[in-house]
Amino acid sequence: MGFSDERLASILRTMRAAADSYGRPHLHGGIGLRVIGNYIECCDALDHRLVFQRQGGALVFSFYGTHDQVRAYVRNAR
């Protein structure tokens, strides 16, 4: 899947924001960090989300896709 430079920059900004706010609940709302099962998701754009897994005190990126793709990914990863 190829992304424009603008989309890649947005994804990286969202990854940084997720890492900066992880473990600081008062900041979670600002970027929309939300727990879904064993995963944490946040919105990159209105139609796309990033999915992370918790490993110790860190977030590890695991998937990027639309709301429906994320739901399928989480459902199938169990």
PDB file of N, CA, C and O in Angstrom, chain B, residues numbered from 101:
ATOM      1  N   MET B 101       0.847  -1.162   0.000  1.00  0.00           N
ATOM      2  CA  MET B 101       0.000   0.000   0.000  1.00  0.00           C
ATOM      3  C   MET B 101       0.893   1.225   0.000  1.00  0.00           C
ATOM      4  O   MET B 101       1.684   1.415   0.924  1.00  0.00           O
ATOM      5  N   GLY B 102       0.780   2.051  -1.013  1.00  0.00           N
ATOM      6  CA  GLY B 102       1.589   3.256  -1.084  1.00  0.00           C
ATOM      7  C   GLY B 102       0.840   4.451  -0.520  1.00  0.00           C
ATOM      8  O   GLY B 102      -0.366   4.592  -0.722  1.00  0.00           O
ATOM      9  N   PHE B 103       1.552   5.297   0.178  1.00  0.00           N
ATOM     10  CA  PHE B 103       0.947   6.486   0.773  1.00  0.00           C
ATOM     11  C   PHE B 103       1.644   7.722   0.248  1.00  0.00           C
ATOM     12  O   PHE B 103       2.828   7.696  -0.087  1.00  0.00           O
ATOM     13  N   SER B 104       0.893   8.798   0.181  1.00  0.00           N
ATOM     14  CA  SER B 104       1.479  10.079  -0.206  1.00  0.00           C
ATOM     15  C   SER B 104       2.409  10.546   0.915  1.00  0.00           C
ATOM     16  O   SER B 104       2.317  10.083   2.052  1.00  0.00           O
ATOM     17  N   ASP B 105       3.296  11.462   0.574  1.00  0.00           N
ATOM     18  CA  ASP B 105       4.189  12.022   1.593  1.00  0.00           C
ATOM     19  C   ASP B 105       3.392  12.692   2.706  1.00  0.00           C
ATOM     20  O   ASP B 105       3.768  12.626   3.876  1.00  0.00           O
ATOM     21  N   GLU B 106       2.293  13.334   2.336  1.00  0.00           N
ATOM     22  CA  GLU B 106       1.446  14.000   3.327  1.00  0.00           C
ATOM     23  C   GLU B 106       0.823  12.983   4.284  1.00  0.00           C
ATOM     24  O   GLU B 106       0.789  13.214   5.492  1.00  0.00           O
ATOM     25  N   ARG B 107       0.337  11.872   3.761  1.00  0.00           N
ATOM     26  CA  ARG B 107      -0.263  10.842   4.615  1.00  0.00           C
ATOM     27  C   ARG B 107       0.804  10.216   5.506  1.00  0.00           C
ATOM     28  O   ARG B 107       0.561  10.003   6.693  1.00  0.00           O
ATOM     29  N   LEU B 108       1.976   9.917   4.960  1.00  0.00           N
ATOM     30  CA  LEU B 108       3.059   9.356   5.782  1.00  0.00           C
ATOM     31  C   LEU B 108       3.437  10.297   6.914  1.00  0.00           C
ATOM     32  O   LEU B 108       3.660   9.855   8.042  1.00  0.00           O
ATOM     33  N   ALA B 109       3.512  11.583   6.625  1.00  0.00           N
ATOM     34  CA  ALA B 109       3.845  12.563   7.664  1.00  0.00           C
ATOM     35  C   ALA B 109       2.768  12.568   8.741  1.00  0.00           C
ATOM     36  O   ALA B 109       3.078  12.669   9.928  1.00  0.00           O
ATOM     37  N   SER B 110       1.509  12.458   8.338  1.00  0.00           N
ATOM     38  CA  SER B 110       0.406  12.414   9.292  1.00  0.00           C
ATOM     39  C   SER B 110       0.491  11.163  10.166  1.00  0.00           C
ATOM     40  O   SER B 110       0.283  11.235  11.377  1.00  0.00           O
ATOM     41  N   ILE B 111       0.791  10.035   9.564  1.00  0.00           N
ATOM     42  CA  ILE B 111       0.930   8.777  10.315  1.00  0.00           C
ATOM     43  C   ILE B 111       2.049   8.900  11.342  1.00  0.00           C
ATOM     44  O   ILE B 111       1.878   8.500  12.494  1.00  0.00           O
ATOM     45  N   LEU B 112       3.176   9.440  10.943  1.00  0.00           N
ATOM     46  CA  LEU B 112       4.302   9.599  11.874  1.00  0.00           C
ATOM     47  C   LEU B 112       3.967  10.564  13.006  1.00  0.00           C
ATOM     48  O   LEU B 112       4.341  10.322  14.154  1.00  0.00           O
ATOM     49  N   ARG B 113       3.268  11.653  12.696  1.00  0.00           N
ATOM     50  CA  ARG B 113       2.854  12.591  13.748  1.00  0.00           C
ATOM     51  C   ARG B 113       1.932  11.899  14.751  1.00  0.00           C
ATOM     52  O   ARG B 113       2.053  12.100  15.960  1.00  0.00           O
ATOM     53  N   THR B 114       1.019  11.091  14.244  1.00  0.00           N
ATOM     54  CA  THR B 114       0.090  10.382  15.122  1.00  0.00           C
ATOM     55  C   THR B 114       0.828   9.357  15.970  1.00  0.00           C
ATOM     56  O   THR B 114       0.513   9.188  17.148  1.00  0.00           O
ATOM     57  N   MET B 115       1.808   8.669  15.387  1.00  0.00           N
ATOM     58  CA  MET B 115       2.614   7.704  16.161  1.00  0.00           C
ATOM     59  C   MET B 115       3.340   8.416  17.294  1.00  0.00           C
ATOM     60  O   MET B 115       3.363   7.930  18.425  1.00  0.00           O
ATOM     61  N   ARG B 116       3.926   9.557  16.996  1.00  0.00           N
ATOM     62  CA  ARG B 116       4.637  10.325  18.037  1.00  0.00           C
ATOM     63  C   ARG B 116       3.682  10.792  19.127  1.00  0.00           C
ATOM     64  O   ARG B 116       3.997  10.714  20.315  1.00  0.00           O
ATOM     65  N   ALA B 117       2.511  11.278  18.716  1.00  0.00           N
ATOM     66  CA  ALA B 117       1.525  11.754  19.691  1.00  0.00           C
ATOM     67  C   ALA B 117       1.045  10.609  20.577  1.00  0.00           C
ATOM     68  O   ALA B 117       0.854  10.794  21.779  1.00  0.00           O
ATOM     69  N   ALA B 118       0.848   9.425  19.993  1.00  0.00           N
ATOM     70  CA  ALA B 118       0.426   8.257  20.775  1.00  0.00           C
ATOM     71  C   ALA B 118       1.508   7.888  21.775  1.00  0.00           C
ATOM     72  O   ALA B 118       1.213   7.624  22.940  1.00  0.00           O
ATOM     73  N   ALA B 119       2.759   7.867  21.330  1.00  0.00           N
ATOM     74  CA  ALA B 119       3.872   7.529  22.227  1.00  0.00           C
ATOM     75  C   ALA B 119       4.008   8.556  23.340  1.00  0.00           C
ATOM     76  O   ALA B 119       4.271   8.195  24.487  1.00  0.00           O
ATOM     77  N   ASP B 120       3.831   9.825  23.015  1.00  0.00           N
ATOM     78  CA  ASP B 120       3.963  10.893  24.017  1.00  0.00           C
ATOM     79  C   ASP B 120       2.846  10.861  25.052  1.00  0.00           C
ATOM     80  O   ASP B 120       3.071  11.194  26.215  1.00  0.00           O
ATOM     81  N   SER B 121       1.646  10.465  24.641  1.00  0.00           N
ATOM     82  CA  SER B 121       0.522  10.499  25.568  1.00  0.00           C
ATOM     83  C   SER B 121       0.256   9.161  26.256  1.00  0.00           C
ATOM     84  O   SER B 121      -0.505   9.112  27.223  1.00  0.00           O
ATOM     85  N   TYR B 122       0.863   8.086  25.781  1.00  0.00           N
ATOM     86  CA  TYR B 122       0.636   6.772  26.387  1.00  0.00           C
ATOM     87  C   TYR B 122       1.072   6.788  27.851  1.00  0.00           C
ATOM     88  O   TYR B 122       2.174   7.227  28.181  1.00  0.00           O
ATOM     89  N   GLY B 123       0.197   6.305  28.709  1.00  0.00           N
ATOM     90  CA  GLY B 123       0.489   6.299  30.136  1.00  0.00           C
ATOM     91  C   GLY B 123       0.156   7.608  30.824  1.00  0.00           C
ATOM     92  O   GLY B 123       0.394   7.766  32.021  1.00  0.00           O
ATOM     93  N   ARG B 124      -0.391   8.538  30.076  1.00  0.00           N
ATOM     94  CA  ARG B 124      -0.789   9.846  30.615  1.00  0.00           C
ATOM     95  C   ARG B 124      -2.243  10.076  30.227  1.00  0.00           C
ATOM     96  O   ARG B 124      -2.532  10.793  29.269  1.00  0.00           O
ATOM     97  N   PRO B 125      -3.165   9.459  30.981  1.00  0.00           N
ATOM     98  CA  PRO B 125      -4.581   9.423  30.596  1.00  0.00           C
ATOM     99  C   PRO B 125      -5.212  10.770  30.255  1.00  0.00           C
ATOM    100  O   PRO B 125      -6.091  10.833  29.396  1.00  0.00           O
ATOM    101  N   HIS B 126      -4.788  11.834  30.902  1.00  0.00           N
ATOM    102  CA  HIS B 126      -5.390  13.133  30.594  1.00  0.00           C
ATOM    103  C   HIS B 126      -5.069  13.600  29.173  1.00  0.00           C
ATOM    104  O   HIS B 126      -5.740  14.490  28.651  1.00  0.00           O
ATOM    105  N   LEU B 127      -4.052  13.009  28.543  1.00  0.00           N
ATOM    106  CA  LEU B 127      -3.707  13.358  27.162  1.00  0.00           C
ATOM    107  C   LEU B 127      -4.350  12.421  26.142  1.00  0.00           C
ATOM    108  O   LEU B 127      -4.428  12.758  24.961  1.00  0.00           O
ATOM    109  N   HIS B 128      -4.812  11.247  26.583  1.00  0.00           N
ATOM    110  CA  HIS B 128      -5.372  10.258  25.668  1.00  0.00           C
ATOM    111  C   HIS B 128      -6.516  10.824  24.845  1.00  0.00           C
ATOM    112  O   HIS B 128      -6.602  10.574  23.643  1.00  0.00           O
ATOM    113  N   GLY B 129      -7.390  11.580  25.481  1.00  0.00           N
ATOM    114  CA  GLY B 129      -8.546  12.120  24.783  1.00  0.00           C
ATOM    115  C   GLY B 129      -8.175  13.011  23.621  1.00  0.00           C
ATOM    116  O   GLY B 129      -8.887  13.058  22.618  1.00  0.00           O
ATOM    117  N   GLY B 130      -7.077  13.712  23.747  1.00  0.00           N
ATOM    118  CA  GLY B 130      -6.660  14.624  22.688  1.00  0.00           C
ATOM    119  C   GLY B 130      -6.373  13.949  21.369  1.00  0.00           C
ATOM    120  O   GLY B 130      -6.618  14.525  20.309  1.00  0.00           O
ATOM    121  N   ILE B 131      -5.856  12.730  21.417  1.00  0.00           N
ATOM    122  CA  ILE B 131      -5.580  12.016  20.169  1.00  0.00           C
ATOM    123  C   ILE B 131      -6.480  10.806  19.997  1.00  0.00           C
ATOM    124  O   ILE B 131      -6.387  10.088  19.001  1.00  0.00           O
ATOM    125  N   GLY B 132      -7.349  10.583  20.970  1.00  0.00           N
ATOM    126  CA  GLY B 132      -8.326   9.518  20.835  1.00  0.00           C
ATOM    127  C   GLY B 132      -7.794   8.123  21.081  1.00  0.00           C
ATOM    128  O   GLY B 132      -8.286   7.173  20.471  1.00  0.00           O
ATOM    129  N   LEU B 133      -6.801   7.959  21.957  1.00  0.00           N
ATOM    130  CA  LEU B 133      -6.335   6.615  22.301  1.00  0.00           C
ATOM    131  C   LEU B 133      -7.479   5.854  22.947  1.00  0.00           C
ATOM    132  O   LEU B 133      -8.138   6.353  23.859  1.00  0.00           O
ATOM    133  N   ARG B 134      -7.706   4.646  22.464  1.00  0.00           N
ATOM    134  CA  ARG B 134      -8.821   3.857  22.957  1.00  0.00           C
ATOM    135  C   ARG B 134      -8.423   2.390  22.987  1.00  0.00           C
ATOM    136  O   ARG B 134      -7.837   1.879  22.032  1.00  0.00           O
ATOM    137  N   VAL B 135      -8.738   1.719  24.076  1.00  0.00           N
ATOM    138  CA  VAL B 135      -8.430   0.301  24.226  1.00  0.00           C
ATOM    139  C   VAL B 135      -9.493  -0.516  23.512  1.00  0.00           C
ATOM    140  O   VAL B 135     -10.689  -0.308  23.714  1.00  0.00           O
ATOM    141  N   ILE B 136      -9.047  -1.452  22.670  1.00  0.00           N
ATOM    142  CA  ILE B 136      -9.942  -2.413  22.033  1.00  0.00           C
ATOM    143  C   ILE B 136      -9.316  -3.796  22.189  1.00  0.00           C
ATOM    144  O   ILE B 136      -8.400  -4.168  21.455  1.00  0.00           O
ATOM    145  N   GLY B 137      -9.828  -4.541  23.154  1.00  0.00           N
ATOM    146  CA  GLY B 137      -9.251  -5.857  23.443  1.00  0.00           C
ATOM    147  C   GLY B 137      -7.834  -5.720  23.945  1.00  0.00           C
ATOM    148  O   GLY B 137      -7.574  -4.982  24.896  1.00  0.00           O
ATOM    149  N   ASN B 138      -6.916  -6.428  23.312  1.00  0.00           N
ATOM    150  CA  ASN B 138      -5.501  -6.373  23.672  1.00  0.00           C
ATOM    151  C   ASN B 138      -4.754  -5.274  22.925  1.00  0.00           C
ATOM    152  O   ASN B 138      -3.526  -5.206  22.976  1.00  0.00           O
ATOM    153  N   TYR B 139      -5.479  -4.434  22.246  1.00  0.00           N
ATOM    154  CA  TYR B 139      -4.876  -3.405  21.402  1.00  0.00           C
ATOM    155  C   TYR B 139      -5.288  -2.015  21.862  1.00  0.00           C
ATOM    156  O   TYR B 139      -6.221  -1.845  22.647  1.00  0.00           O
ATOM    157  N   ILE B 140      -4.568  -1.034  21.352  1.00  0.00           N
ATOM    158  CA  ILE B 140      -4.911   0.366  21.549  1.00  0.00           C
ATOM    159  C   ILE B 140      -4.954   0.992  20.162  1.00  0.00           C
ATOM    160  O   ILE B 140      -4.053   0.783  19.351  1.00  0.00           O
ATOM    161  N   GLU B 141      -6.002   1.759  19.896  1.00  0.00           N
ATOM    162  CA  GLU B 141      -6.107   2.419  18.599  1.00  0.00           C
ATOM    163  C   GLU B 141      -6.190   3.918  18.788  1.00  0.00           C
ATOM    164  O   GLU B 141      -6.560   4.409  19.855  1.00  0.00           O
ATOM    165  N   CYS B 142      -5.844   4.630  17.742  1.00  0.00           N
ATOM    166  CA  CYS B 142      -6.077   6.065  17.701  1.00  0.00           C
ATOM    167  C   CYS B 142      -6.297   6.466  16.253  1.00  0.00           C
ATOM    168  O   CYS B 142      -5.872   5.769  15.331  1.00  0.00           O
ATOM    169  N   CYS B 143      -6.960   7.584  16.066  1.00  0.00           N
ATOM    170  CA  CYS B 143      -7.293   8.060  14.724  1.00  0.00           C
ATOM    171  C   CYS B 143      -6.134   8.839  14.129  1.00  0.00           C
ATOM    172  O   CYS B 143      -5.510   9.671  14.787  1.00  0.00           O
ATOM    173  N   ASP B 144      -5.864   8.544  12.859  1.00  0.00           N
ATOM    174  CA  ASP B 144      -4.888   9.329  12.110  1.00  0.00           C
ATOM    175  C   ASP B 144      -5.624  10.373  11.285  1.00  0.00           C
ATOM    176  O   ASP B 144      -5.208  11.528  11.196  1.00  0.00           O
ATOM    177  N   ALA B 145      -6.707   9.947  10.694  1.00  0.00           N
ATOM    178  CA  ALA B 145      -7.558  10.819   9.898  1.00  0.00           C
ATOM    179  C   ALA B 145      -8.987  10.376  10.175  1.00  0.00           C
ATOM    180  O   ALA B 145      -9.199   9.400  10.893  1.00  0.00           O
ATOM    181  N   LEU B 146      -9.940  11.056   9.635  1.00  0.00           N
ATOM    182  CA  LEU B 146     -11.319  10.677   9.903  1.00  0.00           C
ATOM    183  C   LEU B 146     -11.610   9.235   9.507  1.00  0.00           C
ATOM    184  O   LEU B 146     -12.455   8.580  10.117  1.00  0.00           O
ATOM    185  N   ASP B 147     -10.921   8.743   8.500  1.00  0.00           N
ATOM    186  CA  ASP B 147     -11.234   7.421   7.988  1.00  0.00           C
ATOM    187  C   ASP B 147     -10.170   6.357   8.257  1.00  0.00           C
ATOM    188  O   ASP B 147     -10.334   5.216   7.825  1.00  0.00           O
ATOM    189  N   HIS B 148      -9.100   6.688   8.946  1.00  0.00           N
ATOM    190  CA  HIS B 148      -8.027   5.719   9.199  1.00  0.00           C
ATOM    191  C   HIS B 148      -7.586   5.726  10.654  1.00  0.00           C
ATOM    192  O   HIS B 148      -7.649   6.743  11.345  1.00  0.00           O
ATOM    193  N   ARG B 149      -7.141   4.558  11.091  1.00  0.00           N
ATOM    194  CA  ARG B 149      -6.707   4.389  12.475  1.00  0.00           C
ATOM    195  C   ARG B 149      -5.386   3.631  12.526  1.00  0.00           C
ATOM    196  O   ARG B 149      -5.061   2.838  11.643  1.00  0.00           O
ATOM    197  N   LEU B 150      -4.644   3.902  13.584  1.00  0.00           N
ATOM    198  CA  LEU B 150      -3.430   3.154  13.872  1.00  0.00           C
ATOM    199  C   LEU B 150      -3.717   2.240  15.052  1.00  0.00           C
ATOM    200  O   LEU B 150      -4.423   2.620  15.987  1.00  0.00           O
ATOM    201  N   VAL B 151      -3.164   1.030  15.001  1.00  0.00           N
ATOM    202  CA  VAL B 151      -3.365   0.062  16.072  1.00  0.00           C
ATOM    203  C   VAL B 151      -1.995  -0.277  16.654  1.00  0.00           C
ATOM    204  O   VAL B 151      -1.025  -0.509  15.932  1.00  0.00           O
ATOM    205  N   PHE B 152      -1.953  -0.295  17.975  1.00  0.00           N
ATOM    206  CA  PHE B 152      -0.728  -0.608  18.706  1.00  0.00           C
ATOM    207  C   PHE B 152      -1.007  -1.750  19.672  1.00  0.00           C
ATOM    208  O   PHE B 152      -2.151  -1.995  20.056  1.00  0.00           O
ATOM    209  N   GLN B 153       0.060  -2.444  20.058  1.00  0.00           N
ATOM    210  CA  GLN B 153      -0.012  -3.408  21.147  1.00  0.00           C
ATOM    211  C   GLN B 153       0.848  -2.884  22.275  1.00  0.00           C
ATOM    212  O   GLN B 153       1.875  -2.244  22.047  1.00  0.00           O
ATOM    213  N   ARG B 154       0.417  -3.163  23.504  1.00  0.00           N
ATOM    214  CA  ARG B 154       1.210  -2.768  24.667  1.00  0.00           C
ATOM    215  C   ARG B 154       2.287  -3.814  24.911  1.00  0.00           C
ATOM    216  O   ARG B 154       1.999  -5.010  24.947  1.00  0.00           O
ATOM    217  N   GLN B 155       3.495  -3.378  25.075  1.00  0.00           N
ATOM    218  CA  GLN B 155       4.605  -4.249  25.457  1.00  0.00           C
ATOM    219  C   GLN B 155       5.363  -3.543  26.563  1.00  0.00           C
ATOM    220  O   GLN B 155       6.131  -2.612  26.319  1.00  0.00           O
ATOM    221  N   GLY B 156       5.132  -4.001  27.781  1.00  0.00           N
ATOM    222  CA  GLY B 156       5.723  -3.312  28.927  1.00  0.00           C
ATOM    223  C   GLY B 156       5.170  -1.908  28.993  1.00  0.00           C
ATOM    224  O   GLY B 156       3.955  -1.713  28.977  1.00  0.00           O
ATOM    225  N   GLY B 157       6.037  -0.944  29.065  1.00  0.00           N
ATOM    226  CA  GLY B 157       5.619   0.450  29.134  1.00  0.00           C
ATOM    227  C   GLY B 157       5.606   1.135  27.791  1.00  0.00           C
ATOM    228  O   GLY B 157       5.568   2.363  27.722  1.00  0.00           O
ATOM    229  N   ALA B 158       5.637   0.354  26.712  1.00  0.00           N
ATOM    230  CA  ALA B 158       5.717   0.950  25.385  1.00  0.00           C
ATOM    231  C   ALA B 158       4.552   0.504  24.502  1.00  0.00           C
ATOM    232  O   ALA B 158       3.884  -0.490  24.783  1.00  0.00           O
ATOM    233  N   LEU B 159       4.330   1.253  23.446  1.00  0.00           N
ATOM    234  CA  LEU B 159       3.376   0.877  22.415  1.00  0.00           C
ATOM    235  C   LEU B 159       4.153   0.430  21.185  1.00  0.00           C
ATOM    236  O   LEU B 159       5.109   1.085  20.771  1.00  0.00           O
ATOM    237  N   VAL B 160       3.738  -0.681  20.611  1.00  0.00           N
ATOM    238  CA  VAL B 160       4.368  -1.193  19.401  1.00  0.00           C
ATOM    239  C   VAL B 160       3.321  -1.148  18.291  1.00  0.00           C
ATOM    240  O   VAL B 160       2.248  -1.738  18.416  1.00  0.00           O
ATOM    241  N   PHE B 161       3.636  -0.453  17.218  1.00  0.00           N
ATOM    242  CA  PHE B 161       2.720  -0.326  16.094  1.00  0.00           C
ATOM    243  C   PHE B 161       2.470  -1.691  15.468  1.00  0.00           C
ATOM    244  O   PHE B 161       3.404  -2.466  15.259  1.00  0.00           O
ATOM    245  N   SER B 162       1.174  -1.992  15.163  1.00  0.00           N
ATOM    246  CA  SER B 162       0.907  -3.281  14.535  1.00  0.00           C
ATOM    247  C   SER B 162       0.008  -3.218  13.306  1.00  0.00           C
ATOM    248  O   SER B 162       0.035  -4.155  12.508  1.00  0.00           O
ATOM    249  N   PHE B 163      -0.787  -2.170  13.108  1.00  0.00           N
ATOM    250  CA  PHE B 163      -1.675  -2.158  11.950  1.00  0.00           C
ATOM    251  C   PHE B 163      -2.157  -0.748  11.660  1.00  0.00           C
ATOM    252  O   PHE B 163      -2.263   0.084  12.562  1.00  0.00           O
ATOM    253  N   TYR B 164      -2.449  -0.488  10.388  1.00  0.00           N
ATOM    254  CA  TYR B 164      -3.009   0.788   9.942  1.00  0.00           C
ATOM    255  C   TYR B 164      -4.120   0.488   8.948  1.00  0.00           C
ATOM    256  O   TYR B 164      -3.912  -0.270   8.000  1.00  0.00           O
ATOM    257  N   GLY B 165      -5.285   1.066   9.149  1.00  0.00           N
ATOM    258  CA  GLY B 165      -6.363   0.841   8.201  1.00  0.00           C
ATOM    259  C   GLY B 165      -7.611   1.617   8.556  1.00  0.00           C
ATOM    260  O   GLY B 165      -7.623   2.425   9.485  1.00  0.00           O
ATOM    261  N   THR B 166      -8.661   1.356   7.798  1.00  0.00           N
ATOM    262  CA  THR B 166      -9.950   1.991   8.047  1.00  0.00           C
ATOM    263  C   THR B 166     -10.578   1.385   9.292  1.00  0.00           C
ATOM    264  O   THR B 166     -10.087   0.389   9.824  1.00  0.00           O
ATOM    265  N   HIS B 167     -11.658   1.986   9.750  1.00  0.00           N
ATOM    266  CA  HIS B 167     -12.371   1.477  10.919  1.00  0.00           C
ATOM    267  C   HIS B 167     -12.748   0.006  10.719  1.00  0.00           C
ATOM    268  O   HIS B 167     -12.526  -0.812  11.612  1.00  0.00           O
ATOM    269  N   ASP B 168     -13.307  -0.335   9.575  1.00  0.00           N
ATOM    270  CA  ASP B 168     -13.713  -1.717   9.309  1.00  0.00           C
ATOM    271  C   ASP B 168     -12.514  -2.660   9.235  1.00  0.00           C
ATOM    272  O   ASP B 168     -12.584  -3.786   9.728  1.00  0.00           O
ATOM    273  N   GLN B 169     -11.426  -2.219   8.631  1.00  0.00           N
ATOM    274  CA  GLN B 169     -10.217  -3.052   8.559  1.00  0.00           C
ATOM    275  C   GLN B 169      -9.641  -3.294   9.943  1.00  0.00           C
ATOM    276  O   GLN B 169      -9.178  -4.395  10.239  1.00  0.00           O
ATOM    277  N   VAL B 170      -9.666  -2.273  10.794  1.00  0.00           N
ATOM    278  CA  VAL B 170      -9.169  -2.425  12.166  1.00  0.00           C
ATOM    279  C   VAL B 170     -10.029  -3.418  12.931  1.00  0.00           C
ATOM    280  O   VAL B 170      -9.505  -4.281  13.636  1.00  0.00           O
ATOM    281  N   ARG B 171     -11.336  -3.303  12.799  1.00  0.00           N
ATOM    282  CA  ARG B 171     -12.226  -4.258  13.475  1.00  0.00           C
ATOM    283  C   ARG B 171     -11.931  -5.682  13.038  1.00  0.00           C
ATOM    284  O   ARG B 171     -11.869  -6.580  13.878  1.00  0.00           O
ATOM    285  N   ALA B 172     -11.748  -5.908  11.748  1.00  0.00           N
ATOM    286  CA  ALA B 172     -11.440  -7.244  11.233  1.00  0.00           C
ATOM    287  C   ALA B 172     -10.081  -7.711  11.735  1.00  0.00           C
ATOM    288  O   ALA B 172      -9.925  -8.876  12.102  1.00  0.00           O
ATOM    289  N   TYR B 173      -9.097  -6.821  11.757  1.00  0.00           N
ATOM    290  CA  TYR B 173      -7.759  -7.167  12.236  1.00  0.00           C
ATOM    291  C   TYR B 173      -7.804  -7.616  13.692  1.00  0.00           C
ATOM    292  O   TYR B 173      -7.238  -8.650  14.044  1.00  0.00           O
ATOM    293  N   VAL B 174      -8.471  -6.845  14.529  1.00  0.00           N
ATOM    294  CA  VAL B 174      -8.553  -7.184  15.961  1.00  0.00           C
ATOM    295  C   VAL B 174      -9.328  -8.483  16.151  1.00  0.00           C
ATOM    296  O   VAL B 174      -8.924  -9.326  16.952  1.00  0.00           O
ATOM    297  N   ARG B 175     -10.405  -8.656  15.446  1.00  0.00           N
ATOM    298  CA  ARG B 175     -11.223  -9.856  15.555  1.00  0.00           C
ATOM    299  C   ARG B 175     -10.426 -11.100  15.135  1.00  0.00           C
ATOM    300  O   ARG B 175     -10.495 -12.134  15.799  1.00  0.00           O
ATOM    301  N   ASN B 176      -9.683 -11.001  14.053  1.00  0.00           N
ATOM    302  CA  ASN B 176      -8.936 -12.143  13.529  1.00  0.00           C
ATOM    303  C   ASN B 176      -7.634 -12.424  14.272  1.00  0.00           C
ATOM    304  O   ASN B 176      -7.079 -13.517  14.160  1.00  0.00           O
ATOM    305  N   ALA B 177      -7.152 -11.454  15.023  1.00  0.00           N
ATOM    306  CA  ALA B 177      -5.881 -11.610  15.736  1.00  0.00           C
ATOM    307  C   ALA B 177      -6.049 -12.364  17.041  1.00  0.00           C
ATOM    308  O   ALA B 177      -5.054 -12.731  17.666  1.00  0.00           O
ATOM    309  N   ARG B 178      -7.264 -12.604  17.464  1.00  0.00           N
ATOM    310  CA  ARG B 178      -7.521 -13.282  18.751  1.00  0.00           C
ATOM    311  C   ARG B 178      -7.254 -14.737  18.662  1.00  0.00           C
ATOM    312  O   ARG B 178      -7.418 -15.457  19.647  1.00  0.00           O
TER     313      ARG B 178
END
